[in-house]
Amino acid sequence: MTHEVAHIGLYVIFGIVLLPVYLMLIGWFVGKPQYFRTIALTLGFMIAYAVSIIIGIFVMGLVLSVFVG
């Protein structure tokens, strides 16, 4: 039994769902006027938010695995 490395859900999430985010980032770096401090600050907030969600889900999974499994 073999498993696919990339499922169709990955293509949907990273290709279609995140398309507005990609366009927003391109607009920030290509558009005028360019305030690099604001771009860096906002990008840092977005990355920190995503990392905090991933860490929170990981910790919640660990806590639930203690009680369930």
PyMOL Python script that loads the backbone (N, CA, C, O; Angstrom):
from pymol import cmd

cmd.read_pdbstr("""\
ATOM      1  N   MET A   1       0.842  -1.170   0.000  1.00  0.00           N
ATOM      2  CA  MET A   1       0.000   0.000   0.000  1.00  0.00           C
ATOM      3  C   MET A   1       0.895   1.243   0.000  1.00  0.00           C
ATOM      4  O   MET A   1       1.736   1.413   0.883  1.00  0.00           O
ATOM      5  N   THR A   2       0.708   2.081  -0.970  1.00  0.00           N
ATOM      6  CA  THR A   2       1.505   3.293  -1.056  1.00  0.00           C
ATOM      7  C   THR A   2       0.637   4.514  -0.779  1.00  0.00           C
ATOM      8  O   THR A   2      -0.575   4.508  -0.999  1.00  0.00           O
ATOM      9  N   HIS A   3       1.285   5.544  -0.297  1.00  0.00           N
ATOM     10  CA  HIS A   3       0.592   6.792   0.013  1.00  0.00           C
ATOM     11  C   HIS A   3       1.145   7.904  -0.855  1.00  0.00           C
ATOM     12  O   HIS A   3       2.336   7.943  -1.165  1.00  0.00           O
ATOM     13  N   GLU A   4       0.269   8.793  -1.235  1.00  0.00           N
ATOM     14  CA  GLU A   4       0.705   9.964  -1.981  1.00  0.00           C
ATOM     15  C   GLU A   4       1.423  10.924  -1.046  1.00  0.00           C
ATOM     16  O   GLU A   4       1.066  11.051   0.125  1.00  0.00           O
ATOM     17  N   VAL A   5       2.428  11.592  -1.568  1.00  0.00           N
ATOM     18  CA  VAL A   5       3.136  12.583  -0.771  1.00  0.00           C
ATOM     19  C   VAL A   5       2.296  13.856  -0.661  1.00  0.00           C
ATOM     20  O   VAL A   5       2.191  14.439   0.418  1.00  0.00           O
ATOM     21  N   ALA A   6       1.708  14.281  -1.757  1.00  0.00           N
ATOM     22  CA  ALA A   6       0.886  15.492  -1.759  1.00  0.00           C
ATOM     23  C   ALA A   6      -0.550  15.121  -2.095  1.00  0.00           C
ATOM     24  O   ALA A   6      -0.836  14.640  -3.191  1.00  0.00           O
ATOM     25  N   HIS A   7      -1.430  15.342  -1.164  1.00  0.00           N
ATOM     26  CA  HIS A   7      -2.838  15.059  -1.384  1.00  0.00           C
ATOM     27  C   HIS A   7      -3.499  16.245  -2.073  1.00  0.00           C
ATOM     28  O   HIS A   7      -2.927  17.332  -2.140  1.00  0.00           O
ATOM     29  N   ILE A   8      -4.704  16.028  -2.582  1.00  0.00           N
ATOM     30  CA  ILE A   8      -5.414  17.086  -3.290  1.00  0.00           C
ATOM     31  C   ILE A   8      -5.709  18.262  -2.362  1.00  0.00           C
ATOM     32  O   ILE A   8      -5.796  19.401  -2.823  1.00  0.00           O
ATOM     33  N   GLY A   9      -5.864  18.006  -1.068  1.00  0.00           N
ATOM     34  CA  GLY A   9      -6.136  19.076  -0.115  1.00  0.00           C
ATOM     35  C   GLY A   9      -5.004  20.083  -0.029  1.00  0.00           C
ATOM     36  O   GLY A   9      -5.245  21.276   0.153  1.00  0.00           O
ATOM     37  N   LEU A  10      -3.772  19.613  -0.159  1.00  0.00           N
ATOM     38  CA  LEU A  10      -2.626  20.532  -0.144  1.00  0.00           C
ATOM     39  C   LEU A  10      -2.660  21.477  -1.336  1.00  0.00           C
ATOM     40  O   LEU A  10      -2.362  22.664  -1.209  1.00  0.00           O
ATOM     41  N   TYR A  11      -3.025  20.938  -2.495  1.00  0.00           N
ATOM     42  CA  TYR A  11      -3.121  21.787  -3.675  1.00  0.00           C
ATOM     43  C   TYR A  11      -4.244  22.810  -3.516  1.00  0.00           C
ATOM     44  O   TYR A  11      -4.101  23.962  -3.928  1.00  0.00           O
ATOM     45  N   VAL A  12      -5.345  22.396  -2.927  1.00  0.00           N
ATOM     46  CA  VAL A  12      -6.473  23.311  -2.733  1.00  0.00           C
ATOM     47  C   VAL A  12      -6.101  24.404  -1.735  1.00  0.00           C
ATOM     48  O   VAL A  12      -6.358  25.581  -1.987  1.00  0.00           O
ATOM     49  N   ILE A  13      -5.500  24.030  -0.609  1.00  0.00           N
ATOM     50  CA  ILE A  13      -5.171  25.009   0.428  1.00  0.00           C
ATOM     51  C   ILE A  13      -4.093  25.972  -0.056  1.00  0.00           C
ATOM     52  O   ILE A  13      -4.277  27.188   0.004  1.00  0.00           O
ATOM     53  N   PHE A  14      -2.968  25.440  -0.533  1.00  0.00           N
ATOM     54  CA  PHE A  14      -1.850  26.304  -0.896  1.00  0.00           C
ATOM     55  C   PHE A  14      -2.015  26.951  -2.264  1.00  0.00           C
ATOM     56  O   PHE A  14      -1.367  27.960  -2.542  1.00  0.00           O
ATOM     57  N   GLY A  15      -2.854  26.405  -3.115  1.00  0.00           N
ATOM     58  CA  GLY A  15      -3.024  26.963  -4.441  1.00  0.00           C
ATOM     59  C   GLY A  15      -4.217  27.872  -4.598  1.00  0.00           C
ATOM     60  O   GLY A  15      -4.141  28.873  -5.311  1.00  0.00           O
ATOM     61  N   ILE A  16      -5.326  27.545  -3.941  1.00  0.00           N
ATOM     62  CA  ILE A  16      -6.561  28.304  -4.148  1.00  0.00           C
ATOM     63  C   ILE A  16      -6.913  29.145  -2.930  1.00  0.00           C
ATOM     64  O   ILE A  16      -7.174  30.342  -3.057  1.00  0.00           O
ATOM     65  N   VAL A  17      -6.924  28.533  -1.752  1.00  0.00           N
ATOM     66  CA  VAL A  17      -7.346  29.241  -0.552  1.00  0.00           C
ATOM     67  C   VAL A  17      -6.377  30.362  -0.192  1.00  0.00           C
ATOM     68  O   VAL A  17      -6.806  31.447   0.198  1.00  0.00           O
ATOM     69  N   LEU A  18      -5.088  30.112  -0.319  1.00  0.00           N
ATOM     70  CA  LEU A  18      -4.090  31.117   0.039  1.00  0.00           C
ATOM     71  C   LEU A  18      -3.746  32.076  -1.101  1.00  0.00           C
ATOM     72  O   LEU A  18      -2.849  32.906  -0.955  1.00  0.00           O
ATOM     73  N   LEU A  19      -4.441  31.975  -2.224  1.00  0.00           N
ATOM     74  CA  LEU A  19      -4.175  32.873  -3.351  1.00  0.00           C
ATOM     75  C   LEU A  19      -4.353  34.348  -2.984  1.00  0.00           C
ATOM     76  O   LEU A  19      -3.521  35.157  -3.395  1.00  0.00           O
ATOM     77  N   PRO A  20      -5.394  34.749  -2.230  1.00  0.00           N
ATOM     78  CA  PRO A  20      -5.475  36.164  -1.838  1.00  0.00           C
ATOM     79  C   PRO A  20      -4.300  36.630  -0.979  1.00  0.00           C
ATOM     80  O   PRO A  20      -3.885  37.785  -1.069  1.00  0.00           O
ATOM     81  N   VAL A  21      -3.767  35.743  -0.153  1.00  0.00           N
ATOM     82  CA  VAL A  21      -2.610  36.102   0.665  1.00  0.00           C
ATOM     83  C   VAL A  21      -1.393  36.315  -0.228  1.00  0.00           C
ATOM     84  O   VAL A  21      -0.633  37.262  -0.027  1.00  0.00           O
ATOM     85  N   TYR A  22      -1.208  35.445  -1.207  1.00  0.00           N
ATOM     86  CA  TYR A  22      -0.089  35.613  -2.130  1.00  0.00           C
ATOM     87  C   TYR A  22      -0.206  36.934  -2.888  1.00  0.00           C
ATOM     88  O   TYR A  22       0.779  37.657  -3.036  1.00  0.00           O
ATOM     89  N   LEU A  23      -1.402  37.247  -3.364  1.00  0.00           N
ATOM     90  CA  LEU A  23      -1.606  38.491  -4.091  1.00  0.00           C
ATOM     91  C   LEU A  23      -1.390  39.707  -3.197  1.00  0.00           C
ATOM     92  O   LEU A  23      -0.860  40.723  -3.646  1.00  0.00           O
ATOM     93  N   MET A  24      -1.798  39.608  -1.931  1.00  0.00           N
ATOM     94  CA  MET A  24      -1.586  40.698  -0.985  1.00  0.00           C
ATOM     95  C   MET A  24      -0.090  40.934  -0.771  1.00  0.00           C
ATOM     96  O   MET A  24       0.361  42.079  -0.781  1.00  0.00           O
ATOM     97  N   LEU A  25       0.677  39.870  -0.581  1.00  0.00           N
ATOM     98  CA  LEU A  25       2.118  40.017  -0.393  1.00  0.00           C
ATOM     99  C   LEU A  25       2.795  40.593  -1.631  1.00  0.00           C
ATOM    100  O   LEU A  25       3.676  41.445  -1.516  1.00  0.00           O
ATOM    101  N   ILE A  26       2.395  40.138  -2.804  1.00  0.00           N
ATOM    102  CA  ILE A  26       2.962  40.691  -4.037  1.00  0.00           C
ATOM    103  C   ILE A  26       2.627  42.172  -4.149  1.00  0.00           C
ATOM    104  O   ILE A  26       3.471  42.977  -4.541  1.00  0.00           O
ATOM    105  N   GLY A  27       1.393  42.528  -3.805  1.00  0.00           N
ATOM    106  CA  GLY A  27       0.991  43.927  -3.851  1.00  0.00           C
ATOM    107  C   GLY A  27       1.791  44.791  -2.897  1.00  0.00           C
ATOM    108  O   GLY A  27       2.128  45.929  -3.225  1.00  0.00           O
ATOM    109  N   TRP A  28       2.097  44.271  -1.727  1.00  0.00           N
ATOM    110  CA  TRP A  28       2.900  45.028  -0.763  1.00  0.00           C
ATOM    111  C   TRP A  28       4.291  45.321  -1.294  1.00  0.00           C
ATOM    112  O   TRP A  28       4.796  46.435  -1.151  1.00  0.00           O
ATOM    113  N   PHE A  29       4.911  44.315  -1.911  1.00  0.00           N
ATOM    114  CA  PHE A  29       6.297  44.477  -2.341  1.00  0.00           C
ATOM    115  C   PHE A  29       6.432  45.154  -3.698  1.00  0.00           C
ATOM    116  O   PHE A  29       7.479  45.732  -3.989  1.00  0.00           O
ATOM    117  N   VAL A  30       5.407  45.097  -4.532  1.00  0.00           N
ATOM    118  CA  VAL A  30       5.493  45.659  -5.875  1.00  0.00           C
ATOM    119  C   VAL A  30       4.815  47.026  -5.956  1.00  0.00           C
ATOM    120  O   VAL A  30       5.250  47.892  -6.714  1.00  0.00           O
ATOM    121  N   GLY A  31       3.746  47.220  -5.171  1.00  0.00           N
ATOM    122  CA  GLY A  31       2.954  48.433  -5.268  1.00  0.00           C
ATOM    123  C   GLY A  31       3.658  49.674  -4.751  1.00  0.00           C
ATOM    124  O   GLY A  31       4.718  49.600  -4.128  1.00  0.00           O
ATOM    125  N   LYS A  32       3.052  50.795  -5.022  1.00  0.00           N
ATOM    126  CA  LYS A  32       3.575  52.082  -4.569  1.00  0.00           C
ATOM    127  C   LYS A  32       2.574  52.708  -3.630  1.00  0.00           C
ATOM    128  O   LYS A  32       1.382  52.507  -3.859  1.00  0.00           O
ATOM    129  N   PRO A  33       2.922  53.428  -2.625  1.00  0.00           N
ATOM    130  CA  PRO A  33       4.253  53.618  -2.067  1.00  0.00           C
ATOM    131  C   PRO A  33       4.678  52.391  -1.256  1.00  0.00           C
ATOM    132  O   PRO A  33       3.840  51.624  -0.782  1.00  0.00           O
ATOM    133  N   GLN A  34       5.970  52.225  -1.108  1.00  0.00           N
ATOM    134  CA  GLN A  34       6.501  51.087  -0.373  1.00  0.00           C
ATOM    135  C   GLN A  34       7.065  51.551   0.967  1.00  0.00           C
ATOM    136  O   GLN A  34       8.065  52.267   1.020  1.00  0.00           O
ATOM    137  N   TYR A  35       6.422  51.143   2.020  1.00  0.00           N
ATOM    138  CA  TYR A  35       6.905  51.409   3.374  1.00  0.00           C
ATOM    139  C   TYR A  35       7.415  50.085   3.935  1.00  0.00           C
ATOM    140  O   TYR A  35       6.643  49.289   4.470  1.00  0.00           O
ATOM    141  N   PHE A  36       8.726  49.858   3.808  1.00  0.00           N
ATOM    142  CA  PHE A  36       9.281  48.557   4.152  1.00  0.00           C
ATOM    143  C   PHE A  36       9.147  48.245   5.633  1.00  0.00           C
ATOM    144  O   PHE A  36       9.048  47.076   6.006  1.00  0.00           O
ATOM    145  N   ARG A  37       9.143  49.264   6.484  1.00  0.00           N
ATOM    146  CA  ARG A  37       8.980  49.016   7.920  1.00  0.00           C
ATOM    147  C   ARG A  37       7.585  48.457   8.199  1.00  0.00           C
ATOM    148  O   ARG A  37       7.440  47.518   8.982  1.00  0.00           O
ATOM    149  N   THR A  38       6.581  49.017   7.578  1.00  0.00           N
ATOM    150  CA  THR A  38       5.213  48.539   7.755  1.00  0.00           C
ATOM    151  C   THR A  38       5.043  47.144   7.177  1.00  0.00           C
ATOM    152  O   THR A  38       4.370  46.303   7.772  1.00  0.00           O
ATOM    153  N   ILE A  39       5.645  46.891   6.025  1.00  0.00           N
ATOM    154  CA  ILE A  39       5.575  45.567   5.408  1.00  0.00           C
ATOM    155  C   ILE A  39       6.218  44.535   6.314  1.00  0.00           C
ATOM    156  O   ILE A  39       5.643  43.469   6.539  1.00  0.00           O
ATOM    157  N   ALA A  40       7.401  44.831   6.840  1.00  0.00           N
ATOM    158  CA  ALA A  40       8.108  43.889   7.706  1.00  0.00           C
ATOM    159  C   ALA A  40       7.346  43.645   9.002  1.00  0.00           C
ATOM    160  O   ALA A  40       7.273  42.511   9.477  1.00  0.00           O
ATOM    161  N   LEU A  41       6.785  44.690   9.569  1.00  0.00           N
ATOM    162  CA  LEU A  41       6.033  44.554  10.807  1.00  0.00           C
ATOM    163  C   LEU A  41       4.792  43.687  10.606  1.00  0.00           C
ATOM    164  O   LEU A  41       4.520  42.791  11.405  1.00  0.00           O
ATOM    165  N   THR A  42       4.050  43.952   9.554  1.00  0.00           N
ATOM    166  CA  THR A  42       2.845  43.177   9.279  1.00  0.00           C
ATOM    167  C   THR A  42       3.178  41.739   8.930  1.00  0.00           C
ATOM    168  O   THR A  42       2.491  40.822   9.379  1.00  0.00           O
ATOM    169  N   LEU A  43       4.207  41.526   8.147  1.00  0.00           N
ATOM    170  CA  LEU A  43       4.630  40.170   7.806  1.00  0.00           C
ATOM    171  C   LEU A  43       5.076  39.424   9.056  1.00  0.00           C
ATOM    172  O   LEU A  43       4.789  38.236   9.204  1.00  0.00           O
ATOM    173  N   GLY A  44       5.779  40.111   9.958  1.00  0.00           N
ATOM    174  CA  GLY A  44       6.182  39.495  11.219  1.00  0.00           C
ATOM    175  C   GLY A  44       4.989  39.106  12.074  1.00  0.00           C
ATOM    176  O   GLY A  44       4.983  38.038  12.687  1.00  0.00           O
ATOM    177  N   PHE A  45       3.973  39.972  12.119  1.00  0.00           N
ATOM    178  CA  PHE A  45       2.758  39.635  12.860  1.00  0.00           C
ATOM    179  C   PHE A  45       2.061  38.421  12.263  1.00  0.00           C
ATOM    180  O   PHE A  45       1.588  37.556  13.000  1.00  0.00           O
ATOM    181  N   MET A  46       1.992  38.347  10.942  1.00  0.00           N
ATOM    182  CA  MET A  46       1.338  37.212  10.289  1.00  0.00           C
ATOM    183  C   MET A  46       2.079  35.907  10.575  1.00  0.00           C
ATOM    184  O   MET A  46       1.456  34.880  10.845  1.00  0.00           O
ATOM    185  N   ILE A  47       3.397  35.951  10.515  1.00  0.00           N
ATOM    186  CA  ILE A  47       4.191  34.746  10.787  1.00  0.00           C
ATOM    187  C   ILE A  47       4.073  34.347  12.249  1.00  0.00           C
ATOM    188  O   ILE A  47       3.935  33.163  12.554  1.00  0.00           O
ATOM    189  N   ALA A  48       4.125  35.316  13.158  1.00  0.00           N
ATOM    190  CA  ALA A  48       3.994  35.014  14.585  1.00  0.00           C
ATOM    191  C   ALA A  48       2.622  34.434  14.893  1.00  0.00           C
ATOM    192  O   ALA A  48       2.510  33.517  15.707  1.00  0.00           O
ATOM    193  N   TYR A  49       1.583  34.951  14.260  1.00  0.00           N
ATOM    194  CA  TYR A  49       0.230  34.431  14.478  1.00  0.00           C
ATOM    195  C   TYR A  49       0.121  32.989  13.986  1.00  0.00           C
ATOM    196  O   TYR A  49      -0.438  32.139  14.679  1.00  0.00           O
ATOM    197  N   ALA A  50       0.651  32.709  12.798  1.00  0.00           N
ATOM    198  CA  ALA A  50       0.601  31.351  12.257  1.00  0.00           C
ATOM    199  C   ALA A  50       1.395  30.380  13.132  1.00  0.00           C
ATOM    200  O   ALA A  50       0.941  29.263  13.383  1.00  0.00           O
ATOM    201  N   VAL A  51       2.570  30.794  13.595  1.00  0.00           N
ATOM    202  CA  VAL A  51       3.387  29.925  14.451  1.00  0.00           C
ATOM    203  C   VAL A  51       2.696  29.677  15.790  1.00  0.00           C
ATOM    204  O   VAL A  51       2.734  28.564  16.315  1.00  0.00           O
ATOM    205  N   SER A  52       2.064  30.718  16.342  1.00  0.00           N
ATOM    206  CA  SER A  52       1.364  30.525  17.616  1.00  0.00           C
ATOM    207  C   SER A  52       0.181  29.574  17.469  1.00  0.00           C
ATOM    208  O   SER A  52      -0.101  28.797  18.382  1.00  0.00           O
ATOM    209  N   ILE A  53      -0.509  29.624  16.344  1.00  0.00           N
ATOM    210  CA  ILE A  53      -1.606  28.681  16.112  1.00  0.00           C
ATOM    211  C   ILE A  53      -1.069  27.259  15.998  1.00  0.00           C
ATOM    212  O   ILE A  53      -1.645  26.334  16.571  1.00  0.00           O
ATOM    213  N   ILE A  54       0.019  27.075  15.271  1.00  0.00           N
ATOM    214  CA  ILE A  54       0.598  25.736  15.105  1.00  0.00           C
ATOM    215  C   ILE A  54       1.077  25.190  16.444  1.00  0.00           C
ATOM    216  O   ILE A  54       0.833  24.023  16.751  1.00  0.00           O
ATOM    217  N   ILE A  55       1.746  26.000  17.239  1.00  0.00           N
ATOM    218  CA  ILE A  55       2.223  25.559  18.552  1.00  0.00           C
ATOM    219  C   ILE A  55       1.042  25.250  19.468  1.00  0.00           C
ATOM    220  O   ILE A  55       1.067  24.261  20.201  1.00  0.00           O
ATOM    221  N   GLY A  56       0.008  26.090  19.430  1.00  0.00           N
ATOM    222  CA  GLY A  56      -1.174  25.842  20.255  1.00  0.00           C
ATOM    223  C   GLY A  56      -1.868  24.547  19.898  1.00  0.00           C
ATOM    224  O   GLY A  56      -2.295  23.812  20.788  1.00  0.00           O
ATOM    225  N   ILE A  57      -1.989  24.252  18.616  1.00  0.00           N
ATOM    226  CA  ILE A  57      -2.597  22.995  18.190  1.00  0.00           C
ATOM    227  C   ILE A  57      -1.732  21.817  18.612  1.00  0.00           C
ATOM    228  O   ILE A  57      -2.257  20.784  19.027  1.00  0.00           O
ATOM    229  N   PHE A  58      -0.422  21.957  18.513  1.00  0.00           N
ATOM    230  CA  PHE A  58       0.484  20.892  18.942  1.00  0.00           C
ATOM    231  C   PHE A  58       0.343  20.610  20.438  1.00  0.00           C
ATOM    232  O   PHE A  58       0.248  19.454  20.851  1.00  0.00           O
ATOM    233  N   VAL A  59       0.331  21.666  21.240  1.00  0.00           N
ATOM    234  CA  VAL A  59       0.193  21.496  22.691  1.00  0.00           C
ATOM    235  C   VAL A  59      -1.163  20.895  23.032  1.00  0.00           C
ATOM    236  O   VAL A  59      -1.250  20.008  23.881  1.00  0.00           O
ATOM    237  N   MET A  60      -2.218  21.366  22.381  1.00  0.00           N
ATOM    238  CA  MET A  60      -3.543  20.806  22.636  1.00  0.00           C
ATOM    239  C   MET A  60      -3.596  19.330  22.253  1.00  0.00           C
ATOM    240  O   MET A  60      -4.248  18.536  22.931  1.00  0.00           O
ATOM    241  N   GLY A  61      -2.921  18.966  21.184  1.00  0.00           N
ATOM    242  CA  GLY A  61      -2.845  17.553  20.802  1.00  0.00           C
ATOM    243  C   GLY A  61      -2.129  16.723  21.839  1.00  0.00           C
ATOM    244  O   GLY A  61      -2.541  15.601  22.135  1.00  0.00           O
ATOM    245  N   LEU A  62      -1.051  17.267  22.401  1.00  0.00           N
ATOM    246  CA  LEU A  62      -0.348  16.545  23.457  1.00  0.00           C
ATOM    247  C   LEU A  62      -1.218  16.373  24.699  1.00  0.00           C
ATOM    248  O   LEU A  62      -1.246  15.296  25.295  1.00  0.00           O
ATOM    249  N   VAL A  63      -1.922  17.425  25.085  1.00  0.00           N
ATOM    250  CA  VAL A  63      -2.787  17.361  26.256  1.00  0.00           C
ATOM    251  C   VAL A  63      -3.914  16.366  26.033  1.00  0.00           C
ATOM    252  O   VAL A  63      -4.216  15.562  26.915  1.00  0.00           O
ATOM    253  N   LEU A  64      -4.536  16.413  24.866  1.00  0.00           N
ATOM    254  CA  LEU A  64      -5.640  15.489  24.580  1.00  0.00           C
ATOM    255  C   LEU A  64      -5.159  14.053  24.462  1.00  0.00           C
ATOM    256  O   LEU A  64      -5.888  13.134  24.834  1.00  0.00           O
ATOM    257  N   SER A  65      -3.962  13.837  23.960  1.00  0.00           N
ATOM    258  CA  SER A  65      -3.449  12.473  23.851  1.00  0.00           C
ATOM    259  C   SER A  65      -3.208  11.862  25.216  1.00  0.00           C
ATOM    260  O   SER A  65      -3.269  10.641  25.356  1.00  0.00           O
ATOM    261  N   VAL A  66      -2.935  12.677  26.234  1.00  0.00           N
ATOM    262  CA  VAL A  66      -2.750  12.159  27.588  1.00  0.00           C
ATOM    263  C   VAL A  66      -4.088  11.672  28.140  1.00  0.00           C
ATOM    264  O   VAL A  66      -4.158  10.631  28.794  1.00  0.00           O
ATOM    265  N   PHE A  67      -5.149  12.435  27.871  1.00  0.00           N
ATOM    266  CA  PHE A  67      -6.449  12.080  28.415  1.00  0.00           C
ATOM    267  C   PHE A  67      -7.172  11.014  27.591  1.00  0.00           C
ATOM    268  O   PHE A  67      -7.889  10.189  28.159  1.00  0.00           O
ATOM    269  N   VAL A  68      -7.005  11.010  26.302  1.00  0.00           N
ATOM    270  CA  VAL A  68      -7.744  10.086  25.433  1.00  0.00           C
ATOM    271  C   VAL A  68      -6.992   8.774  25.243  1.00  0.00           C
ATOM    272  O   VAL A  68      -7.577   7.694  25.322  1.00  0.00           O
ATOM    273  N   GLY A  69      -5.713   8.878  24.996  1.00  0.00           N
ATOM    274  CA  GLY A  69      -4.998   7.667  24.596  1.00  0.00           C
ATOM    275  C   GLY A  69      -4.097   7.200  25.642  1.00  0.00           C
ATOM    276  O   GLY A  69      -3.418   6.188  25.465  1.00  0.00           O
TER     277      GLY A  69
END
""", "prot")
cmd.dss("prot")
cmd.show_as("cartoon", "prot")
cmd.util.cbc("prot")
cmd.orient("prot")
